[in-house]
Amino acid sequence: MTYSKPWKSYEEQLDQLVSRGMLVGDRALALDYLERIGYYRLSGYWFAFRERSGPLILLGEDCRKPKKVKIETLLFDQFKPGATFQNAVDLYVFDKQLRLLALDALERIEVALRVDVSHVLGRLDRFAYLKPEYFHEDFSSKLDKSSGLTRHHEWLGKHAQLINRSKEEFVRHNKEKYGLPLAMWVACEVWDFGTMSTLFHGMRETEQDAIAGQYGISNGRIFATWLRSLNYLRNVCAHHSRLWNRNIVDQPRLPATTEQPWVMSFETDQHVRARCFLLLRITRHLMRVINPRSSWPERMRAHLRAFPNLSHLGLNLAGMGVPEGWEADW
């Protein structure tokens, strides 16, 4: 397949946006943003400004079969009336701060969960992470058909890479004084969020439940999906990707409302289940336990309140899955 789009200068990029109906108040400033942020990155934000058709009924080859009927919305190149270049920049800046705030909390959650996992498993055996008997069978015994390895083997390979690549003084000191393997409470300090969450997923139900229970969640398997989803959130933020209206495909499971009443707003609404606010609400829940005196919840609340005024484009906090009345339960 031949790639047909030509290279364009910054001036040509801006001219193309103007030709499609975008309003540019300060041309020099807009060119500066294109040079520093880039057309392609900003396009993820003005994408939501583009005109759409009404619902269209599309028929397959055999229109007599109901299963061949689809309802879709077409996206046009033209922008909605009133869309400005500054609107896109404002949304970009909001999203950037949203990611930074999320990372602030996720760092604390990652550190706290490392301690939880290493403490619970370390009590069983100082080298428990090496031993299959401390993990459930799907993780420790079931072989992957393509690799011929268990998920535990794969995890150990990743863990070994982290140890070998580490330049931390505590790793060097423990290697020289005690040799390998590193004790559980030392080894956990080189794990990233994904390594920690994968190991938690492989733990036995008894140990999972013990850790989840500290956070008011009785089912450790539900808690494992929380950690997996928060690892996804962490990766989005760490790689500077758009977050505010991203579709969350791998959605976390929720506990019963009798256990955590705040989940009621998310139970039956597929839109809010598939947006980032649910992950921020889970983060809020965990931060209440990890650091109840933290100013993070208020800082995030203030930031969400400061969502850019894009009502003329039909955009608001609902686009990121924020339910009505969210502040009362935040």
Steps between C-alpha positions, in 0.01 A plus 500: 500500500637840399498778758347798322514782755770757415732684737364844593670805648360643824341780299334247267377297796337808650352601165343156469335537842366843406365364170306241699332763714730533803526854637853628570521821701878532529671342201854543636405333829326214318811441287709496819276227648523295179880521516524406870217248538441377146201476270451128554493519881264797502274328246403254773332790677336683210372163372205549736426836333425349157155493346310171507203375305180394665439126548521321166355159418748297296380188322706196410481312171174338599285779645224250580704359787470713817844389614649683204365837619740728687454849643810716476605862520731645237780738595573796272815710454316824575498636854190592697408872497699695758786248533825685565865402503520625858219260598723210395798641689290552814378139483857380447623693804211367711584144395870548575426613855250216539775249417747662739248490784419135426871409502544673836246268661602191304857530627375481859270209417782310329735544795234402755395188308862389461524505879170313537598224257854458633380500861227240448711267283820565695334371816448168320853482362769764450535374140129427442498670159721219368281213619198376299325358807414851617301579185183364342523226238409710195798721578748242625422181306296569185724514192454757228444314171728726299792551742480178701550705817280574795406859579716464809802412283431802282468721807831370639669585171374859523599516865854380421534770232400767750757374751778480239429845358470672837772750591361555849751492785278278715498231227880507470538490879267202545663310214846548649406432862233230466514389138203402288206453521395821668260478791138580420502837675812605309406361158163679498676838484598443135149407385301734282121520529447231237739254665334551836147471361581183303642331810195601703278347230689172540475482879275254679155619600581501872787746457312707241203536733723595792647792305174608335328496838732777619335720237141405576469248217421146611569332164866499400418402140305824461792686654735336249298654214532839671878471502508388137285798396707742706812365330335587168424848633858536616634403154271747324618780730869406492503496119327840477200355315157662486295401804191715553261318261698181432299181468603251771470157339625289791254621761534415871240293680302669775407379848140489616336829592437359847876489546586829325194718434689739268509238222126547443567786257704267278311169518260528207639785289731357234631843404629588847640147538709557187651839591788607721298653784423153637875437530544837670220408742675171578818700556307726738377192689851362545647837597246525782675200660860563395516868589174632647654842570620552143387811314477295179119456503444873534756580232335256260155635586617856429654393172185324381300811586739696278409305187516745206176664395423304183124494530470662155655178364284270711792394720513478879609267780250237385742424216743354751228302676428734791146423623258764623541579869857367502623752756268376772666159481858614437 
